[in-house]
Amino acid sequence: MSDADTSESDCAAQSISRREFVLGAAASVLSAGGVAARAAVPSSVPSSGPAPGRAPAPSPSPAPAESSAECLTLSAVEAIGAMKTGALTAERYAGALLERCAQLKSLNAFITLDPSLVLEQAREADRRRASGAPLGPLHGLPIPVKDSLNTAQYPTSGGTPALKGFRPPADAPLVATLRAAGAIVLGKTNLHELSYGWTSNNLAFGAVHNPYDPTRIPGGSSGGTAAAIAAHMAPLGVAEDTEGSIRVPAALCGVMGFRPTTGRYSTVGAIPACSLFDQLGPEARSVADIALFDRVAGGDMREIEALPLAGVRFAVWRGYWFEGLDPEVERITREAVSKLRAAGAKIVEAEVPGLRKLLDETADLIVDHDVRLELARYLVVNGATLSFEELVARASPDIRAIFAHEVMPGSPGFVSEAAYETAVTVYLPRLRRTFKDYFARTGAAAILFPTTLVTAPRIGDEGELSVGHRKMSFDVAIGRNIAPGSRTGLPGLVMPTGIAANGLPVSMEFDGPAGSDRTLLGLGLSLEQVLGHVAPPPI
């Protein structure tokens, strides 16, 4: 029998049932036959071109619709397990994901994606398995990577015109870790230019569209990764968060997002905004996949076990995180909190003293000060042939305007060294102590709150939003609730909690004490069972 004759049965795991297929796959990953000649190679996917010296991949041959759909429903844990056991080939799985990427190209989730490179690495993963060589914990898994993180195989543009085609000298350490564990880079995802916004309305590479409603934003700045995960182009992706850029897109696209404790994973090789706040992290459709990512990226392969919720204390402060919510967000959040109570969790009401003033004193001024110095350093270290000033001069008009008003020397909002020094040596430590004391006083394992005050706004609605019968600024509606976690370096897990009447996802965030990442993910595994999953996008 030829390889082509077996292609239709790969994703359905030949004669075994899907339940047997999934259970066997999960067991394989947690404890640790495809087409060679006719893999799907969608020519309509954006490509950065074949790598030098590599023969072109064979002509595309679409996979059967049923088996492709079966592949797309797999979690990362399930897919890796199936590829390790041989129930599914890496090439066949990559082909199904690439086909999906091509079908949903209109979402504009990717800046660069080379199908032939992905398939070549998938075939290599299959050869490695056939040889009996040891297989990594991410064996054969294609992972989309935000285009602000250095990759040797793809350009790293930061979503800005001046870096289009820029090739860093090496993978960022996090990318190298993922690849060493067996992962394949599934292209570079679109983002808000220079990660400087919450919409992913990129004027240089085009806006990213929300899979639940293409007229809506996916959130930013990691909008491309979140859109790709929500649209089942991949089960797990890499994002980056300075002030909400993992969590906001996860919330607006109805997927899981995890910002680890600041410093848990290396941010070397990431286009920076502010090293005090910058942090890389995953987006996925299941907590188990996020936990697997954390085990690999954090260098601790011990299992993360589900922790019981009975008696666990979750803190809320309705005077800040629950104030001014859209009525649908409020309703769904209230229902989610009721589910937690029914599961035995304790909800502790407690104020964070002085929070608003401390946030005002540590607001954008720290990022606006640091981005100028740290971007300039990134360009030099990574061999870019332009200066920071040239980068800004060639940026899109919206980004250029922000930098001209807030960042550049002599601008109206330019941050003085004295103001910066006070913010980082007085107010930021005070804010972090306040949260450390808050957790100690409440005994809470996490603070819970709706991630954003609204569901995804329409593309172009970036000024004033209508929330119920009130008007609210876009920045407050999207950025207010995530701000404390960003500045205090807390681990934050975003989980979808429901679909609003307008058909868009609503999410809740759980912020734990600094350093409690594995405990937070253990709770997340149980929270997922209580909160359930939202319906996928209607695409």
Secondary structure, DSSP 8 states (H G I E B T S, - for coil): --TGGGGGGTTTTTTS-HHHHHHHHHHHHHT----SSS----TTS------TT-----------HHHHHHHHT--HHHHHHHHHHTSS-HHHHHHHHHHHHHHTGGG--EEE--HHHHHHHHHHHHHHHHHT----TTTT-EEEEETTB--SSS---TT-GGGTT---SS--HHHHHHHHTT-EEEEEE--SGGG--SS-EETTTEE--BTTBTTB---SSSHHHHHHHHTTS-SEEEEEESSSTTHHHHHHHT-EEEE-STTSS--TTB--S-TTT-EEEEEESSHHHHHHHHHHHTT--S-------TT-EEEE-TTTTTTT--HHHHHHHHHHHHHHHHTT-EEEE---TTHHHHHHHTSHHHHHHHHHHHHHHHHHHTT-SS-HHHHHHTS-HHHHHHHHHHTSTTSTT---HHHHHHIIIIIHHHHHHHHHHHHHHHT-SEEEEESSSSS--BTT--SEEEETTEEEEHHHHHHTTTHHHHHHT--EEEEEEEE-TTS-EEEEEEE--TT-HHHHHHHHHHHHHHH--------
